[in-house]
C-alpha cells in the first residue's frame, strides 16, 4: 500500500529542511528569515513544534552553543552574568539576540 504523505507531514518536512538550512547558512536567524521572506515568529513557532516532536530522539534541532572557556564573575568580557542551578551564563554585546532570548526563555522555565 503506497500511502501519500499528508499536508501536515509535507509542511513538517519543509520546515525541518528550512531550519537545518538556516543553521548551516552561517546567518543569524533574523537575517536568514529576512533573506527568505520568513516571519521570525513562524520560524521560532516551527522550531518549538519540531523540537517537541523529536524530543527524546537523537538529533533534536536545537541552537548550537559554541564551546568556550567557563565564565566566572571575574570574566571582564561578560556584561551580564546569570547564575542558576549551578550554571553560570555570561552574556556580552557580541551574544546574538536570538541566543539571549532563548537563554532567557529556558531560564524562565527552569525556575
Residue pairs with C-beta under 8 A, 6 or more apart in sequence:
5 13
12 50
12 53
15 46
15 49
15 50
16 50
16 61
18 36
18 38
18 43
18 46
19 43
19 46
19 47
19 50
19 61
20 61
21 32
22 29
22 32
22 33
22 43
23 61
23 63
23 64
25 32
27 35
28 96
28 97
28 98
29 40
29 43
29 44
29 96
29 98
30 40
30 97
30 98
32 38
33 39
33 40
33 43
47 61
50 61
51 60
51 61
51 62
54 60
54 61
63 98
63 99
63 102
65 99
70 88
71 78
71 81
71 88
71 89
71 90
72 88
73 81
73 88
75 81
75 90
77 90
77 92
78 90
78 91
78 92
79 91
79 92
79 93
80 90
80 91
80 92
81 88
81 89
81 90
81 91
82 88
82 89
82 91
82 103
82 107
83 89
84 107
84 110
84 111
85 110
89 103
89 107
91 100
91 103
